[in-house]
Amino acid sequence: MRAKHAAVVYHPVKTPLERIRRAAAEMEQRHGWDATRWYATGSDDAGRSAAEQAVSGGPAAVIVAGGDGTVRAVAEVVHERGIPVALVPLGTGNLLARNLGVPLNDLEASVAAAFSGANRAVDVGVAELEDEAGVRSSHVFLVMAGIGLDAEMAERTSASAKRRLGWLAYVSPIARSIIANRLFHLEYRVDDGRVRSTRAHTIIVGNCGTLTGNMLLIPAAVVDDGLLDVVMMRPKGRLGWARIGTRLTVQGIARRSRLSRKMLRSAPALQALAYAQGKRFEARFDSPHGIELDGDGFGSVVRVRISVRGGALQVRDPAPAG
């Protein structure tokens, strides 16, 4: 029998390649695996083509070195094949890694996870999109699908700005959106419930709940519960936005102690934030609106159908590098 091997799908600009090569070589020797194989993402491809090349060789695990967009592209290929992935978070947000508790600054431990970490089954979101011309497409996501402000941020914030400024790059689109405060009309339903009509500024369908800065957007979201969590932001003016910002910050702080979580549960619901939970979310819009998946824009849509595949992706829990 041939020995196992790992494959690395990596972002060629962001990745400290030599450091990862050294960590992988050490693990190969320690565990008796064959030489690791390497696949760079392209400038016009977040990682799907590289992932397809990687899985064609039958790896025992795929190491993904990059941000949430690279992880999403790789997961789209590997999740139906049962090949586990190990995360080396190198992006701006690294939201999946944050929600899974993967260390953001321990590259060696992240690489070691591919060789000796235990598998954890996490959910995969599936977004079926229809544009104004009736063209349909289907894509997976692991963190969040966003319509409104979230999609605007993804479309208008350049990759170079994100590399230079990190999350500060999003200040300008957020400020513009808050000042304009444009709400749009939609009809939606969750699972087989009745069709509802509302207006919203932003819609997030989340598989994970935590943003950068410990900001908790969706308190009920769990990455492996087989459910999606929907939040609609519908603020009335700048005061409404201030209340949303305060609530999200408090939700993040509240996770740190049992007492603060109890106090948050007793706090009155915020009308500017409407939450729902289910296995499927469907919506129709009067006019096209942009949509993003895990931080990447996917054009404008007039209809969406978002569902969940429970436990469809195997992620390696970090293992100590030593």
PLY file of the C-alpha trace (Angstrom):
ply
format ascii 1.0
element vertex 322
property float x
property float y
property float z
element edge 321
property int vertex1
property int vertex2
end_header
0.00 0.00 0.00
1.14 3.53 -0.79
1.75 5.83 2.14
-0.63 8.70 2.82
0.10 12.20 1.63
-1.24 15.67 2.36
-2.05 18.32 -0.24
-1.69 22.07 0.34
-3.89 24.58 -1.45
-2.33 27.95 -0.80
-2.71 31.61 -1.68
0.63 32.47 -3.32
0.73 36.07 -2.03
-0.38 35.58 1.56
1.34 32.29 2.36
4.70 32.00 4.19
5.47 29.04 1.99
8.90 28.05 3.29
7.66 27.95 6.87
4.75 25.71 5.89
7.10 23.48 3.88
9.33 22.99 6.92
6.36 22.19 9.16
4.94 19.72 6.62
8.33 18.01 6.12
8.67 17.50 9.87
5.19 15.94 10.06
5.84 13.72 7.02
8.89 12.27 8.70
7.20 11.88 12.06
4.12 10.08 10.73
5.61 8.22 7.77
3.63 10.05 5.08
4.74 10.60 1.50
5.86 14.03 0.34
3.23 16.73 0.56
1.92 18.05 -2.75
1.45 21.78 -3.43
-1.21 23.65 -5.41
-1.28 27.45 -5.74
-4.53 29.35 -6.30
-4.77 31.54 -9.40
-5.42 35.27 -9.71
-8.85 34.60 -11.25
-9.71 31.54 -9.11
-10.04 31.56 -5.32
-9.01 27.91 -5.10
-11.49 25.65 -6.88
-9.13 24.61 -9.69
-6.28 24.04 -7.25
-8.58 21.95 -5.04
-9.70 19.84 -8.02
-6.05 19.13 -8.87
-5.33 18.32 -5.24
-8.16 15.80 -4.78
-7.32 14.04 -8.04
-4.23 12.67 -6.29
-6.22 11.12 -3.45
-4.81 13.01 -0.45
-5.50 11.92 3.10
-6.04 15.59 4.04
-6.02 18.98 2.34
-4.31 21.89 4.09
-5.92 25.20 3.14
-3.58 28.17 3.57
-5.53 31.35 2.99
-8.62 33.26 4.02
-12.31 32.39 4.19
-12.71 32.76 0.43
-10.03 30.15 -0.23
-11.52 27.80 2.36
-14.96 28.20 0.77
-13.64 27.40 -2.72
-11.82 24.29 -1.49
-14.81 23.10 0.54
-16.97 23.32 -2.56
-14.80 20.62 -4.11
-13.84 18.38 -1.19
-16.95 18.22 1.01
-18.72 15.63 -1.13
-15.60 13.43 -1.26
-15.17 13.09 2.48
-11.60 14.42 2.46
-10.82 16.36 5.66
-9.34 19.85 5.58
-6.93 21.55 7.98
-7.03 25.34 8.22
-3.98 27.60 8.13
-5.74 30.97 8.56
-4.02 33.73 6.60
-6.90 36.01 5.56
-8.39 39.28 6.79
-11.26 37.83 8.81
-10.55 34.09 9.18
-14.08 33.76 10.51
-14.40 29.99 10.14
-11.14 29.49 12.02
-12.27 31.89 14.75
-15.59 30.11 15.17
-13.89 26.71 15.32
-11.22 27.84 17.78
-8.34 27.29 15.35
-5.27 29.26 16.53
-4.68 32.25 14.28
-0.98 32.57 15.07
0.24 28.99 15.37
1.08 27.84 11.86
2.91 24.72 13.02
-0.09 23.50 15.03
-2.38 24.14 12.06
-0.16 22.08 9.75
0.20 19.31 12.35
-3.60 19.01 12.50
-3.64 17.63 8.96
-1.42 14.72 10.01
-2.70 13.88 13.49
-5.76 15.98 14.35
-9.20 14.49 14.97
-11.97 15.12 12.45
-14.86 17.42 13.30
-17.95 17.39 11.07
-19.23 20.90 10.34
-22.24 22.08 8.37
-22.08 23.43 4.83
-24.49 26.07 3.55
-25.75 25.84 -0.03
-26.88 29.02 -1.79
-28.98 28.61 -4.93
-29.06 31.95 -6.72
-31.17 33.39 -9.55
-30.33 36.66 -11.27
-32.57 39.10 -13.14
-32.08 37.23 -16.42
-33.24 33.96 -14.84
-29.74 32.46 -14.79
-29.30 30.11 -11.84
-26.17 28.99 -10.03
-25.34 27.09 -6.85
-22.46 27.65 -4.43
-21.50 26.52 -0.94
-20.45 28.64 2.03
-19.21 27.89 5.53
-19.55 31.16 7.43
-22.26 33.53 6.18
-24.26 34.57 3.15
-25.04 38.30 3.09
-27.40 40.54 1.13
-27.26 44.32 1.53
-24.45 45.95 3.50
-22.48 42.71 3.73
-22.54 42.24 -0.04
-21.71 45.90 -0.64
-18.65 45.54 1.56
-17.50 42.49 -0.39
-18.01 44.16 -3.78
-16.62 47.64 -3.03
-13.64 46.81 -0.83
-10.60 45.94 -2.90
-8.32 43.04 -2.06
-5.34 45.41 -1.87
-7.16 47.62 0.65
-7.96 44.61 2.80
-4.32 43.49 2.69
-3.08 46.95 3.70
-5.73 47.95 6.21
-7.43 44.76 7.40
-10.93 45.44 8.73
-10.32 49.21 8.65
-10.86 48.90 4.90
-14.56 48.33 5.57
-15.10 51.61 7.44
-15.92 53.65 4.33
-18.58 51.30 2.83
-20.15 50.83 6.25
-20.34 54.59 6.81
-21.85 55.20 3.35
-24.44 52.51 3.88
-25.43 53.76 7.34
-25.85 57.32 6.11
-28.01 56.25 3.17
-29.95 53.68 5.25
-31.76 52.29 2.20
-34.17 49.48 3.07
-35.43 47.06 0.44
-38.59 44.98 0.23
-38.59 41.20 0.19
-40.88 38.22 0.58
-39.38 35.29 2.46
-40.08 32.11 4.33
-38.16 29.81 6.65
-38.57 26.06 6.08
-42.25 25.38 5.26
-43.60 28.37 7.16
-45.87 30.96 5.63
-44.52 33.56 3.23
-43.84 36.86 5.01
-43.30 40.36 3.67
-40.87 42.87 5.22
-38.28 45.58 4.58
-34.65 45.23 5.57
-31.30 46.92 5.13
-29.17 43.78 5.45
-29.88 40.05 5.59
-27.35 37.54 6.91
-27.84 33.78 6.73
-25.23 32.35 9.05
-23.63 29.02 9.72
-21.31 30.76 12.21
-22.10 33.67 14.49
-18.89 35.50 15.44
-17.24 38.34 13.53
-13.80 39.84 14.06
-13.25 41.88 17.20
-15.23 39.30 19.21
-18.46 40.82 17.84
-21.23 38.23 18.10
-23.71 38.74 15.27
-25.82 35.59 15.69
-25.84 34.23 19.26
-27.69 31.01 18.38
-25.48 30.03 15.44
-23.55 26.77 15.88
-21.36 25.46 13.09
-22.42 21.83 13.53
-26.09 21.93 14.64
-27.61 21.22 11.20
-29.39 24.60 11.21
-29.05 28.01 9.59
-29.59 31.25 11.49
-31.06 34.29 9.78
-30.73 37.86 11.01
-32.39 40.84 9.33
-31.10 44.31 10.14
-33.85 46.91 9.78
-32.75 50.03 11.69
-34.63 53.30 11.74
-31.96 55.90 11.11
-28.57 56.36 12.73
-29.93 55.80 16.23
-31.10 52.36 15.11
-27.60 51.61 13.82
-26.12 52.74 17.12
-28.40 50.34 18.97
-27.41 47.50 16.65
-23.72 48.22 17.17
-24.15 48.33 20.92
-26.11 45.08 21.02
-23.58 43.20 18.89
-20.72 44.39 21.05
-22.56 43.44 24.24
-23.36 40.00 22.82
-19.67 39.42 22.20
-18.73 40.49 25.73
-21.58 38.46 27.24
-20.02 35.15 26.24
-17.22 35.66 28.72
-19.26 34.92 31.87
-22.38 33.05 32.91
-23.80 36.13 34.65
-23.46 38.36 31.60
-25.10 35.70 29.40
-28.01 35.54 31.84
-28.37 39.34 31.80
-28.37 39.38 28.01
-31.14 36.76 27.84
-33.33 38.96 30.01
-32.71 42.06 27.88
-35.63 43.18 25.67
-35.57 42.13 22.02
-34.25 44.72 19.61
-36.72 45.49 16.84
-33.88 46.50 14.52
-32.54 42.92 14.68
-34.95 40.13 13.69
-33.74 36.53 14.11
-35.03 33.23 12.70
-33.68 29.67 12.56
-34.30 26.71 10.27
-32.90 24.38 7.63
-33.97 26.49 4.63
-34.39 30.18 3.85
-36.04 31.39 0.64
-36.45 35.00 -0.47
-37.62 37.02 -3.46
-36.67 40.66 -4.05
-38.47 43.36 -6.04
-35.16 44.47 -7.58
-31.71 42.85 -7.89
-29.46 42.96 -4.83
-25.85 41.92 -4.39
-25.00 38.77 -2.47
-21.74 37.64 -0.89
-20.66 34.24 0.37
-17.86 34.11 2.96
-16.66 37.56 1.94
-16.68 37.09 -1.86
-19.22 38.78 -4.11
-21.44 36.64 -6.37
-23.27 39.31 -8.34
-26.88 40.43 -7.98
-29.90 38.21 -7.39
-33.69 38.45 -7.40
-34.26 35.08 -5.71
-32.28 32.94 -3.26
-32.79 29.53 -1.73
-30.32 28.78 1.03
-30.19 25.38 2.71
-27.81 23.41 4.91
-26.01 20.08 4.56
-25.47 18.94 8.11
-21.97 17.69 8.96
-20.95 17.64 5.30
-17.36 18.86 5.75
-14.68 17.24 7.89
-12.33 19.74 9.53
-9.23 18.63 11.41
-9.05 19.94 14.97
-5.66 21.54 15.67
-3.05 19.20 17.07
0.04 20.27 19.03
2.97 20.75 16.66
5.31 19.03 19.07
0 1
1 2
2 3
3 4
4 5
5 6
6 7
7 8
8 9
9 10
10 11
11 12
12 13
13 14
14 15
15 16
16 17
17 18
18 19
19 20
20 21
21 22
22 23
23 24
24 25
25 26
26 27
27 28
28 29
29 30
30 31
31 32
32 33
33 34
34 35
35 36
36 37
37 38
38 39
39 40
40 41
41 42
42 43
43 44
44 45
45 46
46 47
47 48
48 49
49 50
50 51
51 52
52 53
53 54
54 55
55 56
56 57
57 58
58 59
59 60
60 61
61 62
62 63
63 64
64 65
65 66
66 67
67 68
68 69
69 70
70 71
71 72
72 73
73 74
74 75
75 76
76 77
77 78
78 79
79 80
80 81
81 82
82 83
83 84
84 85
85 86
86 87
87 88
88 89
89 90
90 91
91 92
92 93
93 94
94 95
95 96
96 97
97 98
98 99
99 100
100 101
101 102
102 103
103 104
104 105
105 106
106 107
107 108
108 109
109 110
110 111
111 112
112 113
113 114
114 115
115 116
116 117
117 118
118 119
119 120
120 121
121 122
122 123
123 124
124 125
125 126
126 127
127 128
128 129
129 130
130 131
131 132
132 133
133 134
134 135
135 136
136 137
137 138
138 139
139 140
140 141
141 142
142 143
143 144
144 145
145 146
146 147
147 148
148 149
149 150
150 151
151 152
152 153
153 154
154 155
155 156
156 157
157 158
158 159
159 160
160 161
161 162
162 163
163 164
164 165
165 166
166 167
167 168
168 169
169 170
170 171
171 172
172 173
173 174
174 175
175 176
176 177
177 178
178 179
179 180
180 181
181 182
182 183
183 184
184 185
185 186
186 187
187 188
188 189
189 190
190 191
191 192
192 193
193 194
194 195
195 196
196 197
197 198
198 199
199 200
200 201
201 202
202 203
203 204
204 205
205 206
206 207
207 208
208 209
209 210
210 211
211 212
212 213
213 214
214 215
215 216
216 217
217 218
218 219
219 220
220 221
221 222
222 223
223 224
224 225
225 226
226 227
227 228
228 229
229 230
230 231
231 232
232 233
233 234
234 235
235 236
236 237
237 238
238 239
239 240
240 241
241 242
242 243
243 244
244 245
245 246
246 247
247 248
248 249
249 250
250 251
251 252
252 253
253 254
254 255
255 256
256 257
257 258
258 259
259 260
260 261
261 262
262 263
263 264
264 265
265 266
266 267
267 268
268 269
269 270
270 271
271 272
272 273
273 274
274 275
275 276
276 277
277 278
278 279
279 280
280 281
281 282
282 283
283 284
284 285
285 286
286 287
287 288
288 289
289 290
290 291
291 292
292 293
293 294
294 295
295 296
296 297
297 298
298 299
299 300
300 301
301 302
302 303
303 304
304 305
305 306
306 307
307 308
308 309
309 310
310 311
311 312
312 313
313 314
314 315
315 316
316 317
317 318
318 319
319 320
320 321
